[in-house]
Amino acid sequence: MLVLQAVPQPGRDIFKLLRSRIRAANTWDWSNKTRTRLKHKARPKGGYIKIANADGVLVAQVHPTTPDDLFYLAEKFTGRLVAWFQPDLAAINVQFMADPPQRRSKKRR
């Protein structure tokens, strides 16, 4: 799994800025009602990006459907962060995390 962290300049909240900006975006859309999962409109079945707030720092976990979608979503999301919020950003960190283990389905008796 890929985790992106967008660290804002002091006094900024990049999470709130992103949530307000997605409303007017042509290429990104929310995939749930709580507006914590982003989908790219060009690849609606290509996975999603789960976003969260950590004291103004945007934490984005990329959940791709295929390995090719990982690169696609990471590239598009990082590019949009830079294009939209370059003056507001201090850093963008990329971390490669081990995938969580798959849940086993319960056996029926």
Secondary structure, DSSP 8 states (H G I E B T S, - for coil): -EEEEEEE-TT--HHHHHHHHHTT-SSEEESSTTS-EEEETT-TTSEEEEEEEETTEEEEEEEESSHHHHHHHHHHHHHHHHHHHGGGEEEEEEEE-------------
